[in-house]
Amino acid sequence: MTPDDRKKRLHRLELIYVRSPIYFVTTSTFHRRKLLASEATHDALVEFAVQGPTHGAWVGNYVLMPDHLHAFVTTDDQKITLSVWMKSLKNSISKNLRRKRVVAPHWQRTFFDHVLRSNESYSEKRNYVRENPVPAGLVKTAVEWPFMGEIFRLECRSD
């Protein structure tokens, strides 16, 4: 493959994705500080997520780990982008952390997102999220971890 051939290849086409896909997102705390696994932070996350539809965002399954968050999110592209939603989420949780006198910065600047393209991919990632506390040594079984759940039932569409 020549350098000219590489230039012709498209890296990512928005048109190949369904409108409002489900994103698998991960965001981490600044320097991986263990700030998130608390009842107050979990409550702040749930409160933020429950209000999401009024702003055009729905959270499905999620797990709040001590130093990062995994969540499945879909957005109404006409109302909010994933980046704006993530910024709002981080701000909301940071407000809660400041109330607890946790010194900022709280978050890494960036986040990871992956577009789910099939129900199989969605199921595989959901299992990973659900089991995440076990290999981290936080619990023996996933059901013991109190900082996870599902806010809205999301369905992966492949049309």
C-alpha positions as a printed NumPy array, in Angstrom:
array([[  0.   ,   0.   ,   0.   ],
       [  1.444,   3.356,  -1.012],
       [  1.105,   6.584,   1.006],
       [ -1.382,   7.828,  -1.618],
       [ -3.552,   4.738,  -1.082],
       [ -3.642,   5.402,   2.668],
       [ -4.847,   8.962,   2.1  ],
       [ -7.805,   7.677,   0.074],
       [ -9.023,   5.358,   2.848],
       [-11.674,   6.771,   5.12 ],
       [-11.025,   6.253,   8.807],
       [-14.57 ,   6.657,  10.114],
       [-17.847,   7.245,   8.35 ],
       [-20.678,   8.656,  10.425],
       [-23.205,   7.489,   7.853],
       [-22.532,   3.817,   8.535],
       [-23.874,   4.143,  12.092],
       [-27.488,   4.11 ,  13.044],
       [-28.8  ,   7.367,  14.38 ],
       [-28.407,   7.59 ,  18.147],
       [-26.216,   4.509,  18.578],
       [-25.388,   3.046,  21.955],
       [-21.967,   4.111,  23.159],
       [-19.865,   2.157,  25.621],
       [-18.055,   4.907,  27.536],
       [-15.293,   4.832,  30.111],
       [-13.941,   7.781,  32.035],
       [-11.278,   7.738,  34.725],
       [-10.368,   9.89 ,  37.668],
       [ -7.336,  12.157,  37.599],
       [ -4.227,  10.063,  38.324],
       [ -6.622,   7.133,  38.877],
       [ -7.455,   8.415,  42.366],
       [ -9.974,   6.2  ,  44.158],
       [-12.774,   8.753,  44.513],
       [-15.913,   7.247,  43.042],
       [-17.019,   4.111,  44.907],
       [-19.251,   5.696,  47.526],
       [-22.966,   5.827,  48.156],
       [-23.05 ,   9.625,  47.764],
       [-21.267,   9.526,  44.399],
       [-23.461,   6.652,  43.242],
       [-26.573,   8.623,  44.221],
       [-25.261,  11.661,  42.301],
       [-24.69 ,   9.512,  39.199],
       [-28.165,   7.974,  39.379],
       [-29.829,  11.357,  39.946],
       [-27.979,  12.809,  36.945],
       [-28.81 ,   9.817,  34.726],
       [-32.51 ,   9.754,  35.646],
       [-32.811,  13.371,  34.473],
       [-31.029,  12.529,  31.213],
       [-34.047,  12.148,  28.915],
       [-35.067,  15.776,  29.471],
       [-31.698,  16.692,  27.94 ],
       [-31.67 ,  13.964,  25.292],
       [-29.538,  11.257,  26.936],
       [-30.312,   7.802,  28.299],
       [-28.014,   5.689,  30.459],
       [-28.4  ,   1.927,  30.385],
       [-26.144,  -0.327,  32.437],
       [-23.263,   1.208,  34.352],
       [-20.665,   0.367,  36.977],
       [-18.981,   2.906,  39.211],
       [-15.531,   1.634,  40.16 ],
       [-13.209,   3.352,  42.657],
       [-11.241,   5.122,  39.916],
       [-13.378,   4.903,  36.769],
       [-16.88 ,   4.636,  35.374],
       [-18.21 ,   2.384,  32.614],
       [-21.624,   3.18 ,  31.146],
       [-23.801,   2.578,  28.125],
       [-25.285,   5.795,  26.785],
       [-27.404,   6.833,  23.846],
       [-28.127,  10.429,  22.95 ],
       [-30.585,  12.34 ,  20.817],
       [-28.142,  13.918,  18.381],
       [-30.502,  16.863,  17.9  ],
       [-30.366,  17.767,  21.615],
       [-26.94 ,  16.814,  22.97 ],
       [-23.649,  15.31 ,  21.865],
       [-21.89 ,  12.571,  23.764],
       [-19.015,  14.948,  24.586],
       [-21.347,  17.564,  26.062],
       [-23.15 ,  14.877,  28.056],
       [-19.848,  13.526,  29.439],
       [-18.764,  17.032,  30.443],
       [-22.075,  17.526,  32.258],
       [-21.776,  14.155,  34.005],
       [-18.245,  14.902,  35.191],
       [-19.323,  18.355,  36.411],
       [-22.262,  16.871,  38.307],
       [-20.157,  14.251,  40.068],
       [-17.395,  16.797,  40.745],
       [-19.935,  19.049,  42.454],
       [-20.769,  16.134,  44.755],
       [-17.076,  15.448,  45.423],
       [-16.431,  19.116,  46.25 ],
       [-19.248,  18.976,  48.822],
       [-17.31 ,  16.13 ,  50.431],
       [-14.216,  18.38 ,  50.317],
       [-12.389,  16.185,  47.808],
       [ -9.667,  18.286,  46.221],
       [ -9.837,  18.773,  42.423],
       [ -8.981,  17.879,  39.744],
       [-11.261,  14.881,  39.826],
       [-11.227,  13.658,  36.215],
       [ -8.883,  12.882,  33.38 ],
       [ -9.636,  15.282,  30.537],
       [-10.596,  12.674,  27.993],
       [-12.888,   9.676,  27.9  ],
       [-13.045,   6.527,  25.824],
       [-16.08 ,   5.697,  23.716],
       [-16.92 ,   2.757,  21.509],
       [-19.963,   2.55 ,  19.236],
       [-21.804,  -0.746,  19.657],
       [-22.72 ,  -2.195,  16.3  ],
       [-24.584,  -5.359,  17.277],
       [-26.529,  -7.013,  20.062],
       [-23.666,  -9.492,  20.422],
       [-21.194,  -6.666,  21.055],
       [-23.631,  -5.039,  23.484],
       [-24.133,  -8.285,  25.404],
       [-20.379,  -8.916,  25.585],
       [-19.661,  -5.406,  26.903],
       [-22.549,  -5.58 ,  29.416],
       [-21.089,  -8.79 ,  30.835],
       [-17.678,  -7.129,  31.08 ],
       [-19.17 ,  -4.145,  32.923],
       [-21.201,  -6.311,  35.291],
       [-18.2  ,  -8.492,  36.201],
       [-15.669,  -5.616,  36.415],
       [-15.56 ,  -5.445,  40.251],
       [-14.673,  -9.155,  40.559],
       [-11.281,  -9.228,  38.787],
       [-10.481,  -5.915,  40.487],
       [-10.681,  -7.829,  43.784],
       [-13.459,  -5.636,  45.179],
       [-15.995,  -8.456,  45.636],
       [-16.22 , -12.216,  45.166],
       [-19.352, -12.055,  42.994],
       [-20.663,  -9.211,  40.854],
       [-24.008,  -9.019,  42.66 ],
       [-22.186,  -7.942,  45.826],
       [-20.986,  -4.664,  44.256],
       [-23.426,  -1.903,  45.273],
       [-22.358,   0.739,  42.742],
       [-23.836,  -0.603,  39.52 ],
       [-27.213,  -0.809,  37.894],
       [-29.387,  -0.025,  34.909],
       [-31.237,   3.278,  34.579],
       [-32.992,   2.707,  31.233],
       [-33.27 ,  -0.417,  29.096],
       [-31.316,   0.271,  25.904],
       [-31.677,  -1.829,  22.77 ],
       [-28.922,  -2.1  ,  20.189],
       [-30.33 ,  -1.5  ,  16.725],
       [-28.431,  -2.668,  13.691],
       [-30.62 ,  -1.082,  11.008]])
